[in-house]
Amino acid sequence: MELLHLRVLREVARRGSISAAADALDYTQPAVSRQLAMLERQAGQALVERTPRGARLTASGEALLRHAEDILSRVDAAQAEMEAIASLRGGRVRVSAFPSTIASFVPSALRTFGDRHPDVQVDFSLVEPGPAQELLTQGLLDVAVSSMGLARTPPPGVRAEPLIDDPFLIALPPDHPLADLDEVPVSALAGEQLIIGTPTTCPDCEVVLYACEQEGFTPERSYDVDDYGAALGLVAAGLAAAMIPELALTGRRADIVVRPLDAHIVRRIVAMTLETRAGSAVDAAMVTALGDAASAYRAVGGLGEGVAAGA
C-alpha cells in the first residue's frame, strides 16, 4: 500500500464523496477512483461504498483508516521534523572538543551557534582527538574538533575542515640552560628528558616524535603524559621539558619558561564530520561557527601570547 492510497482513503472518509476528495487533493475524480481501485485490489476487498449521496467507508475501510491515520500522522511528523532540521529550526548536533580548544575558541563557537540557531539542541562532550575520531566513525558524534597528527587526509569516510594551526613551543624549568635562548633549536633537545603523550590517544605525540626524528634523534621520554596541565606541573618541578602547543598555554605561569622553537612545528586542528552526513545543514552550521570562532581567536592575538610566558 502506498501513502498516496491511504491519503485518498482518508480524504474520501473526511469529505464524504469522491469528487470532494478529488478537489481537496487537487486531483481529478477519475484519478481518485483509480487510486481507490488499486487500494481495494491490494486489500482484496471493498473499502468504499458508493451511495446516491456520495461515498462512505465499509467496515474494512474503517479498520484500515484507523491504522492509516496513525501511519500518515507519523509520516507527516517526520517530514515536518526533517524540514525543521533542514532550515535549522530544530534537530540536534552532537559535538566534541578537547581541553586546549575548550580553553580557547570552542566556547565562543558554541555561544555563536546557540545565538544563530536557538532551536537546535547541542549535546557537547569533552573527548580527546583519538577517541573522538572513533566515536565519530561509530556514528556517536556529528562534529568532532580534533587534530590531524601526521595524517595528510582524514580517515576514510570522514571530512576535515581546517580550523587553526597551533604551533608547538618548548616549556622549560626557569633554571634550564636552554631557557636563556630566545629561540630553542629542536636539535638541542637531544638527550634532554622530555614529557611526551601517548600516540593512541594524542595525535600531537606523532608530531613531536617526527620533529625530533627529522633532527636525527629519538627523544628521551621520561614521562608519558597526555594532559598538558599535568605536563606543565612536571616542567615547573624541574623534572623534564615539554613541547606544548600554544593553545595549551592560555594561562601564564611564573614557574616555567616558554620559548619558540627554531622549526615551524604545528598541529592542525580541524572539525571532522562524516561524509555520509555531507548534506546536514546542522553539522555545516556548527562547523561554520567553529571556523568563525577560530578565526576570531587568531585575529585578536589568541595565538602568540604564550611565547613570553615566564620571561
N, C-alpha and C positions, 0 to 999 in steps of 0.2 A: 504494500500500500504506500502510495506517495503522499507527501504532505499536502500537495495541491488537492488530492481527492478528499482528504479529511477537511480541508478548509471549505471546499464546496459543500460537503455534507453539513458542516456547521452553519453555513450561511443559509442553506435551504431550511434547516430547523429554525433558525432565528427569524427569517423573513416570511416563511410560510408559503413560498411559491418559488418555482424555478426561475421565473422571469425576474422576480425581485432579487434573488440571489445573484443572478447574472448582472444586474445593474450594480449591486454592491461590490462585486468583484471586478467590474469593468470588463466582463466577457459577454459574448453573445449567448442567447438562450440555447442554441444548438450545442455550443461548446460546453456549457454546464451539463447539458443532458448527456453528452458523450463522456464526461468525467464521471458522472454518476453511474453510467452503464459499465464503465471499466471497473469502478469500485465494486459494484454488485457482482460482476463476473469473478473478481478476485475473492470476494466474500462467499460466493456460492449461494447467495440468497438475496431476496428483495430487501432493500434498505429504505426505500422511499415509496410511499403510496400516493399516486396521483388522484386528486379528488376534483370535483367540479369547481371548488372554491380555491384550489391551489395544490399544495403538496404537504405531506406530513410524514414523519419517520415511522417505520414499522417498529415492532418491539426489538428486532435485531439492530435496526438503525439506531434506536435509542441507546442500546447497550454499547454499540460501537462509539457513539458520540460521547458517552461518559469517559471512555478511555481517550478519545481524540482530543477532548478539551484539555486533559492533563498533558498529553504529548505536545499539543500546539502551544500551550502556555509555557512549557519548558523551552521549546524551540524559540519562542518569542523573547523569553527572558535571556536566553543565551545570545541571541542576536543583539539585543539591547546592551548586554554587558560587553560584547565584542566591540560594538560601536563606541561605547563609552571609553574602553581601553584605547581604541584607535585614535580617539580625539582627546585622550588624556583626561577624561572626566571620571575615571575610575580605574580599577585594577590595582596591582601592587608590583613592586620591584624588590627583589632580594639582592642586597649589595653588601660586599665585604671590603675591608681595607686592613692594612697592617699598621702597627703602632706609630712609626715615624710619619706616615702620611696622615694619620688621625691627629697627630700633634701639630700638623701644619695646615694643609689646604683642604682636606676632605670634609671637615665640619662645615666650612663655608659652602662647599658644594651641596651638602645635604640641606643646608638652610635655603640656598638658592632654589634647589629643586622643589622644596616644600612651598616656597613662595610662588613659584611658577605653576605648580601643579598640586594644589592643596587637596584634591580629591583622590590622589594616588597614594596608596599605603606603602610606606618604606619599611622594610624589615632589614635592619642593619646588624652586622656582626663583625667582631674583630677576629680576623683569620690571617695567619702568616701566608706569604705568597705560595709556597709549595702546596700545603693543604688546600688553599683556596682554589688553585687550578684543578685539583682533584674533585672538589665539591662542584665546581662549575661543569666539568665534563660529565659528572653524575647527574646533572640537572637539578642540583640542590641550591645553586646560586644563579642569578641572572647577570649580575655585573660584579666582576672581581678586580679590585685595584691590586695589581701585582707588579713584580719586577721580572725582567726577562733573563737575568743571568747572562750567560754567554750565547744563548739562543738568538739567532737572527730572525727567526719566524716563530710564531706561537705554535702550540701543539696542534695536530690535525683536528679540524672541526671547530677551531677557536679563532676568533678575530681579536686583534690587539690594536687599540687606538692609543698612540703616544700621548702622554700627559706631561711628563717633565723628566729631564736628565739631571740626576742627582750626583754631584761629584764626590769622590772619596777624598777625605783628609786624613791626616795622621794625628792621633791623640797620644800624647806623651806625658810622663810624670814631669813636673816642673824642673827637677834636677837632672833630667836626662841630657846627655851631651848633645843630642840632636835638637833639643828644644831651643838652642840658641840660633839655629839656622832660620833664615826667612823662608826657605823652601827646602824640603827634605827629599833627597833622591831616593827613589824606591830601592835602588841597589844598596843604599846604606842600611837597609833593614835586614840584609843577610846576616844571620847569626843572632839577630835580636829575638827576644821572647815576644811572641805575638798572640793576641786573642783573635781567634777565627771561629766563625759559626759552623753549623752542620750543613753539608750540601743538600741533604734530603729535604730539609725544611726551609733553608735560607739560600736562594739563588745568589745572594751577594757573595757568599763564600767562593763560588766559582770565579767571580770577577777578581777577587783578591788573590786567589791562588794563581790565576792566569797572569796577573800583573807581575807577580814575583817570578813566575816561570819565564816570562819574557826578559827578565833581567838576569836569568841564568842561575836562580837558586830556588830551593824549596824552603819555605818559611819554617822557623822553629815554632811549632804550635804548642803553646804552654797551657792554653785553656780553650775548651770548646764551649762557646757561649753564643747563643742566638739573640739574646736580649742586649741591646746597645746600652741601656741604662746600667745594667749589671757590668758590662764591659768597661764602662767609664769608671765605675767604682773600683774595679781591679787596677785600672790605669792610675787612678788617684792614689792608690795604696803603694804604687811603685812596683807592682808585680809584673807588668808587661806593658807593651804598647798595642795600639789597635788602629787599623784602618777603618774609618767610620764614615758613612755617607753624611753629607751635610744636613739633610733633613732630620737626622737623629741627634743633631746638636742644637736644638731650638733653645735649650736653657744654658746659660753661661755658668761655668764652674771656675772658681778661683784655684782649685787644687789640681788642674790639668792644664796642659798647653796644647793648643791645636794649631797645626801648621799645614799649609798646602803641600802637595807632592809635586815632583818635577814632571810627572806624566799625567796626561788627562785621562783619568780613570773614572768612569761613571757607571751608575746603574740606571737602566732605562725603565722608568715607571710607566705602566700602561694600564688602560682599562680593558679587561678581557670580557668578551661576550661569546655566546655560541653562534656559529654560522647558521644553525637551524632556526635561530630567532632573529635573523637579519632584518626581518620586516617589523620587528617590535618597536612601536613608537615610544613605549615606556622606557625600554632599555636605551634607545637612542637619546632620549631626553636626559636620562641620568648620565650617560657618557658625555653629553654636551655640557651639563652642569659641572662635571668633574674637570673637563678641559678648561672651561671658563675660570674655575677656581684656581687651577694650577697656573694658568697664565697670569692671573691677577696676583697670585702669591709671588711669582717670579718677578713681575713688573715692579712691585713695591719694595723689592730688595729682600724678599724672604730667603733667597739663596745668596750667600756671600757673607752673612753676619757671623757665621761660626768660625771664620778663619782667625779672627783676632782673639778668640776666647782664651783667657788665661795669660794674655800678653801683658 
